């Protein structure tokens, strides 16, 4: 059973169509060649203005289609979690706005769906990942009802799109620590109570394996619970979190400080569930020390092939177990597997590659080497064993 592999372009700062075309020419095409692949999937991030343009303008879609083809790329999945400004100097909680209580979020997602449907390869289905309703603060019953209403409108819109075009596009809710739907169990409970949203399989789950690791959920158990509730796993975002296996190690705080940066939130959880933080500085500068008898995990997307130095480690085993579990579900072979390491620009120097193209290509080679059940192999000559450390 093989899934479609891609890498997510939200790692590249581009807020307009010419910028996206440049990132395909200057990064995605060279990544494909460096990884030794004849074709490569891209998980495209479409900021709101680009999504609207591509939805409405066939000529603009033609420009993008030409860029994809000349670079040997295929578009099957879209990241519609960030709305705009994902590479602003400070993003933090702005990434969760607008949330699913708003018409803007619904229309943006439908624009992404219309654009994707027009650009899919012949016979392919598309997927779109989206935020888990919104950030938890200020959320109430009225917000819950509004989100349900807008998601119902989304499902109706996706059904209409299939009738009009014959193309199937599914949307996947991506749980994230600190949000209304914090983990897979929250998505299962929320969608499970609203079967009209999932009955036709147009709305399902995006399993981000970094977020899954931070939640300390059992990968196989989380996937089985979703499947048992009839919730389709539409997309897997292949990603790895940062772990502190022994927080009592006196090197811990100094080792974590380089990861406390200004652009993105880095939520922290500890294994017993006694403490949680919405951002890493809250732990490093806490007035009351965190418990040190159980492991901590931090929402930092670590390159798949990277090995952080002790006392830190990467949660690679969660990614491997989650992918295996997804393949056992009824529709697991149809899920999209999208490598989502958007953090290259903010990682400490010791985790930086010589070039971004080289770093992403190494992740793709790692996926082919270490996920053989899921990803079709490449010739041995296409794998640089020095990258698999």
Residue pairs with C-beta under 8 A, 6 or more apart in sequence:
1 327
1 332
1 333
1 373
1 374
2 333
2 374
2 375
2 376
3 236
3 327
3 332
3 333
3 334
3 335
3 336
3 337
3 374
3 375
4 41
4 76
4 77
4 124
4 336
4 337
5 41
5 337
5 338
5 339
5 364
5 367
5 368
5 374
5 375
6 40
6 41
6 42
6 43
6 74
6 76
6 77
6 336
6 337
6 338
6 339
7 28
7 31
7 40
7 41
7 42
7 43
7 338
7 339
7 340
7 360
7 363
7 364
8 42
8 43
8 45
8 79
8 237
8 338
8 339
8 340
8 341
8 342
9 20
9 23
9 24
9 27
9 28
9 42
9 43
9 44
9 45
9 79
10 43
10 45
10 79
10 81
10 82
10 86
10 340
10 342
11 341
11 342
11 343
11 344
11 345
11 356
11 360
12 23
12 27
12 45
13 19
13 86
13 87
14 20
14 22
14 23
14 47
15 47
15 49
15 50
15 84
15 85
16 47
16 49
16 50
17 50
17 53
17 54
17 60
17 63
17 64
20 44
20 46
20 50
20 64
20 67
21 63
21 64
21 67
24 42
24 67
24 68
24 71
24 73
25 67
25 70
25 71
27 356
27 357
27 360
28 40
28 42
28 71
28 73
29 70
29 71
29 72
29 73
30 357
31 40
31 357
31 360
31 361
31 364
32 39
32 40
32 71
32 72
32 73
33 72
34 357
34 358
34 361
35 360
35 361
35 364
35 365
35 368
35 378
35 382
36 365
36 378
36 379
36 381
36 382
36 383
37 72
37 364
37 378
37 382
38 72
39 72
39 73
39 74
40 72
40 73
40 74
40 364
41 73
41 74
41 75
41 76
41 77
41 336
41 338
42 68
42 73
42 74
42 75
43 76
43 77
43 78
43 79
43 336
43 338
43 339
43 340
44 75
44 77
44 78
44 79
44 116
45 78
45 79
45 80
45 82
45 86
46 54
46 78
46 80
46 111
46 112
46 115
47 82
47 83
47 84
47 85
47 86
48 83
48 84
48 104
48 108
48 111
49 84
51 80
51 108
51 111
51 112
51 115
52 108
52 111
53 60
54 60
54 61
54 64
54 111
54 114
54 115
54 118
54 119
55 110
55 111
55 112
55 114
55 115
58 118
61 115
61 118
61 119
64 119
65 119
67 73
68 74
68 75
68 119
74 121
74 124
75 116
75 119
75 120
75 121
76 120
76 121
76 124
76 125
76 126
76 127
76 336
77 116
77 126
77 127
77 128
77 129
77 235
77 336
77 338
78 112
78 115
78 116
78 126
78 127
78 128
78 129
79 128
79 129
79 338
79 340
80 108
80 109
80 112
80 128
80 129
80 130
80 171
81 95
81 129
81 130
81 131
81 174
82 91
82 95
83 95
83 97
83 98
83 104
83 105
83 108
85 91
85 94
86 95
86 342
87 263
87 345
88 94
88 263
89 262
89 263
90 262
90 263
91 263
91 264
91 265
92 263
92 264
92 265
92 279
93 135
93 265
95 131
95 264
95 265
96 131
96 134
96 135
96 179
97 134
97 135
98 104
98 105
98 108
99 105
99 131
99 133
99 134
99 135
99 143
99 147
100 106
100 130
100 131
100 133
100 134
100 146
100 147
100 150
100 151
101 134
101 143
101 146
101 147
101 150
102 146
102 150
103 150
105 130
105 131
105 150
106 150
106 151
106 153
106 154
106 157
109 128
109 130
109 154
109 171
110 154
110 157
110 158
110 161
112 128
113 126
113 128
113 157
113 158
113 161
113 169
113 171
114 161
116 126
116 128
116 169
117 126
117 161
117 165
117 167
117 169
118 165
118 167
120 126
120 167
125 167
125 168
125 169
125 170
125 334
126 167
126 168
126 169
126 170
127 169
127 170
127 171
127 172
127 206
127 234
127 235
127 335
127 336
128 169
128 170
128 171
128 172
129 171
129 172
129 173
129 174
129 206
129 235
129 237
129 338
130 171
130 172
130 173
130 174
130 206
131 173
131 174
131 176
131 179
132 173
132 174
132 175
132 176
132 179
132 180
132 181
132 182
132 186
132 187
133 139
133 143
133 144
133 147
133 173
133 179
133 180
133 181
133 190
134 143
134 147
134 179
134 180
135 178
135 179
135 180
136 178
136 179
136 180
136 182
139 180
147 180
148 194
148 197
151 197
151 203
152 196
152 197
154 171
154 203
155 197
155 200
155 202
155 203
158 169
158 170
158 171
158 202
158 203
159 200
159 202
161 167
161 169
162 168
162 169
168 202
169 202
170 201
170 202
170 203
170 204
170 232
170 234
171 202
171 203
171 204
171 234
172 203
172 204
172 205
172 206
172 233
172 234
172 235
173 181
173 187
173 191
173 203
173 204
173 205
173 206
174 205
174 206
174 208
174 211
174 237
175 181
175 182
175 183
175 184
175 186
175 187
175 205
175 208
175 211
175 215
176 182
176 208
176 211
176 267
176 299
177 183
177 211
177 214
177 215
177 267
177 269
177 276
177 299
178 265
178 267
178 278
180 186
180 190
181 187
181 190
182 215
183 211
183 212
183 215
183 217
183 222
184 205
184 207
184 212
184 215
184 217
184 222
184 223
184 225
184 226
185 217
185 222
185 225
187 205
187 226
187 231
188 225
188 226
188 229
188 231
191 197
191 198
191 203
191 205
191 229
191 231
192 229
192 230
192 231
195 230
197 203
198 204
198 230
198 231
198 232
201 232
201 331
204 231
204 232
204 233
204 234
205 226
205 231
205 232
205 233
205 234
205 235
206 233
206 234
206 235
206 236
206 237
207 222
207 223
207 233
207 235
207 236
207 237
207 322
207 326
208 236
208 237
208 239
208 340
209 219
209 236
209 237
209 238
209 239
209 240
209 315
209 318
209 319
209 322
209 323
210 237
210 239
210 240
210 241
210 299
210 300
210 301
210 302
210 315
210 340
211 239
211 241
211 299
212 219
212 222
212 318
212 322
213 240
213 241
213 243
213 297
213 315
213 318
213 319
214 241
214 267
214 268
214 269
214 297
214 298
214 299
215 269
216 269
216 271
216 273
216 297
219 318
219 321
219 322
219 325
220 321
220 324
220 325
222 322
222 325
223 233
223 322
223 325
223 326
223 328
223 329
224 325
226 233
226 329
227 233
227 329
227 330
232 331
233 326
233 329
233 331
233 332
233 335
234 335
234 336
235 335
235 336
235 337
235 338
236 322
236 323
236 326
236 335
236 336
236 337
236 338
237 338
237 339
237 340
238 304
238 319
238 323
238 337
238 338
238 339
238 340
238 367
238 371
239 301
239 302
239 304
239 319
239 339
239 340
239 341
240 301
240 302
240 303
240 304
240 306
240 314
240 315
240 316
240 318
240 319
241 297
241 298
241 299
241 300
241 301
241 302
241 314
241 315
241 318
242 256
242 259
242 297
242 298
242 300
242 302
242 308
242 312
242 313
242 314
242 315
243 295
243 296
243 297
243 298
243 312
243 313
243 314
243 315
244 252
244 255
244 256
244 295
244 296
244 297
244 298
244 311
244 312
245 295
245 311
245 313
246 252
246 292
246 295
246 311
247 270
247 290
247 291
247 292
247 294
247 295
247 296
248 292
248 293
249 310
249 311
251 310
251 311
252 292
252 311
253 284
255 309
255 311
255 312
256 280
256 283
256 284
256 298
256 312
257 284
258 348
259 266
259 280
259 298
259 300
259 347
259 348
260 266
260 279
260 280
260 281
260 284
261 346
263 345
263 346
264 343
264 346
265 278
265 279
265 299
266 279
266 280
266 298
266 299
266 300
267 276
267 277
267 278
267 279
267 298
267 299
268 276
268 277
268 279
268 280
268 282
268 283
268 296
268 297
268 298
268 299
269 275
269 276
269 296
269 297
270 276
270 290
270 291
270 294
270 295
270 296
270 297
271 294
271 295
271 296
271 297
272 291
272 293
272 294
274 291
275 290
275 291
277 283
277 286
280 298
280 300
283 290
283 296
290 296
297 315
300 343
300 347
301 340
301 341
301 342
301 343
302 308
302 314
302 341
302 343
302 347
302 351
303 341
303 344
303 347
303 351
303 353
303 359
303 362
303 363
304 316
304 319
304 339
304 341
304 363
304 366
304 367
305 362
305 363
305 365
305 366
305 387
305 388
305 389
306 314
306 351
307 313
307 314
307 389
308 314
308 351
309 350
320 370
320 371
323 337
323 371
323 373
323 374
324 373
324 374
326 332
326 335
327 333
327 373
327 374
337 367
337 371
337 374
337 375
339 360
339 363
339 364
339 367
341 359
341 360
341 363
344 352
344 353
344 356
344 359
352 359
353 359
353 362
361 387
362 384
362 387
365 378
365 382
365 383
365 384
365 387
365 388
366 387
366 388
367 375
368 375
368 376
368 377
368 378
368 382
368 383
369 383
369 388
370 388
